[in-house]
Amino acid sequence: MKKRYDDLDTYIKDLKAEIAKNDQCATHYYNLGLALLTKRDFVAAEEAFLEAVRNSPHLAEAYVQLGGICLERGDLDGCLRYNEEAANCRAKFPVPLSNIAFVHLQRGEPDKAITVLRKALKWDPKFVQAQNALATALYMKGEYQACERACQEAIKLEPSFAPAWNNLALVLFELERFEEADEAIQKAKELGFDVPEGLIEELRMRAHRQP
């Protein structure tokens, strides 16, 4: 029976004790890494995940976590490399594909992002983060009608996913459907998204200019 923990430090201590008895168990290292991430101890977490993949070179989830740590310190190359490794380790694993797309978006490469996002959504059509990232990529390419459809699909999958409402507001703004854009902004704000004040102000100005 699995032991329950109310105290994270005790859980970490017990994991380290288990590792001391068996230092080749990738699962213990992986769980230790997750626990250390919760404490935002990125250096120690990274070492734990590296030990996990040393002991289990095909542990895709550990590569994803290593990519996330790279992203935390602004290392896009490292994030891309680890997520590509994760995708190579496990076929049909959409999470690293979405992360790879995120790097492409950060680099201003929407076409590359779209290619991997469509693959991610093929494996998991309900992956709302990937659907929303697809909307972002289409927006970057100026394909506003397709972007709007992608936003609506993301909202259909998860109506409370605030970033999709923000993306919808952006594309409706570009389509000069200002009243609908304002409604989308209000929805994003209600759901806790920090909508840029500049967008809100620009929307007000455009709305007032309409006949």
LUMROBA-830120 format. One record per residue (C-alpha): residue in one letter; x, y, z. Coordinates in pm, whole numbers, padded with zeros to 5 digits, always signed. Each point is the difference from the previous one (the first is absolute). Layout:
REM residues N
AXYZ;...
//
This chain:
REM residues 211
M+00000+00000+00000;K+00133+00340-00102;K+00098+00225+00288;R-00170+00339+00020;Y+00197+00313+00085;D-00122+00328+00144;D+00351+00143+00025;L+00212+00047-00313;D+00330+00001+00189;T-00080-00338+00155;Y-00089-00137-00344;I+00334+00125-00140;K+00188-00148+00295;D-00166-00338-00051;L+00071+00005-00374;K+00367+00072+00067;A+00003-00291+00247;E-00147-00230-00266;I+00261+00120-00251;A+00276-00068+00250;K-00120-00362+00012;N-00041-00023-00379;D+00176+00269-00201;Q-00109-00148-00334;C-00374+00059+00031;A-00095+00263-00259;T-00349+00038+00145;H+00133+00109+00340;Y+00224+00258-00166;Y-00288+00124-00215;N-00234+00036+00300;L+00277+00176+00192;G+00040+00242-00289;L-00372+00078+00002;A+00006+00059+00376;L+00301+00231-00031;L-00173+00191-00278;T-00290+00060+00237;K+00254+00165+00234;R+00141+00190-00302;D+00341-00152+00059;F+00081-00014-00370;V+00368-00095+00035;A-00070-00303+00218;A-00304-00094-00209;E+00208+00009-00318;E+00257-00234+00152;A-00276-00240+00109;F-00151-00009-00350;L+00344-00049-00156;E+00052-00298+00232;A-00340-00130-00106;V+00093-00001-00368;R+00345-00142+00072;N-00175-00298+00154;S-00286-00009-00249;P+00107+00167-00328;H-00350-00026-00149;L-00187+00172+00287;A-00169+00262-00217;E-00168+00184+00289;A+00339+00074+00158;Y+00125+00158-00323;V-00314+00218-00007;Q+00072+00117+00355;L+00363+00074-00090;G-00128+00206-00291;G-00223+00194+00237;I+00297+00076+00226;C+00194+00127-00301;L-00293+00224-00088;E-00006+00134+00356;R+00352+00132-00048;G-00062+00126-00353;D+00187-00277-00180;L-00214-00057-00308;D+00261-00224-00164;G+00003-00231+00302;C-00379-00002+00019;L-00021-00096-00367;R+00268-00267+00029;Y-00156-00175+00300;N-00351+00006-00143;E+00125-00140-00330;E+00162-00278+00202;A-00332-00063+00178;A-00185-00015-00332;N+00257-00246-00134;C-00033-00218+00311;R-00374-00041-00025;A-00210+00005-00313;K-00335+00178+00009;F+00094+00203+00311;P-00155+00344-00064;V+00147+00194+00295;P+00358+00033-00129;L-00135+00088-00344;S-00196+00288+00150;N+00312+00113+00187;I+00205-00016-00321;A-00263+00218-00165;F+00024+00248+00287;V+00373+00041-00069;H-00072+00057-00370;L-00258+00265+00091;Q+00248+00173+00228;R+00244+00007-00291;G-00259+00141-00240;E-00030-00323-00200;P-00377-00057-00029;D+00021-00240-00296;K+00224-00238+00195;A-00232+00032+00301;I-00309-00082-00206;T+00160-00317-00137;V+00070-00147+00345;L-00325+00129+00152;R-00209-00174-00264;K+00188-00320+00084;A-00063+00053+00374;L-00371+00055-00064;K-00012-00310-00218;W+00111-00204+00302;D-00218+00193+00246;P-00282+00202-00160;K-00108+00126+00346;F+00341+00150+00087;V-00123+00355+00065;Q+00346+00154+00050;A+00109-00128-00342;Q-00321+00125-00158;N+00056+00344+00149;A+00364+00001-00112;L-00125-00080-00351;A-00222+00308+00021;T+00304+00206+00100;A+00203-00132-00295;L-00281+00075-00245;Y-00034+00349+00146;M+00373+00058-00052;K-00042-00098-00366;G-00292+00241-00043;E-00243-00287-00068;Y-00272+00157+00210;Q-00299-00207-00110;A+00186-00323+00072;C+00124+00148+00328;E-00356+00081+00107;R-00107-00358-00074;A+00291-00134+00204;C-00092+00229+00290;Q-00362-00111-00010;E+00111-00364-00005;A+00218+00058+00308;I-00288+00170+00182;K-00232-00285-00099;L+00248-00246+00151;E+00040+00200+00321;P-00229+00305+00044;S+00196+00122+00303;F+00339+00005-00179;A+00076+00372+00026;P+00291+00020-00251;A-00234-00115-00277;W-00239+00286+00079;N+00292+00242-00015;N+00108-00137-00337;L-00359+00027-00120;A-00006+00365+00108;L+00321+00068-00194;V-00126-00154-00322;L-00344+00162+00025;F+00179+00331+00044;E+00192-00060-00323;L-00327-00093-00172;E-00142+00335+00125;R-00278-00174+00192;F+00063+00223+00297;E-00313-00070+00204;E+00066-00375-00013;A+00367+00064+00080;D-00100+00195+00309;E-00226-00285+00114;A+00289-00245-00044;I+00232+00228+00198;Q-00250+00023+00285;K-00031-00377+00003;A+00379-00044+00007;K+00024+00245+00291;E-00281-00176+00190;L+00196-00323-00034;G+00314+00161+00144;F+00198+00084-00314;D+00215+00313+00025;V-00114+00175-00319;P+00251+00266-00112;E-00131+00346+00083;G+00117+00122-00340;L-00238-00236-00176;I-00292+00112+00214;E+00078+00367-00068;E+00046-00053-00374;L-00330-00186-00015;R-00179+00290+00171;M+00151+00247-00246;R-00092-00210-00304;A-00353-00059+00129;H-00053+00376+00042;R+00116+00062-00357;Q-00264-00229-00146;P-00294+00181-00165;
//
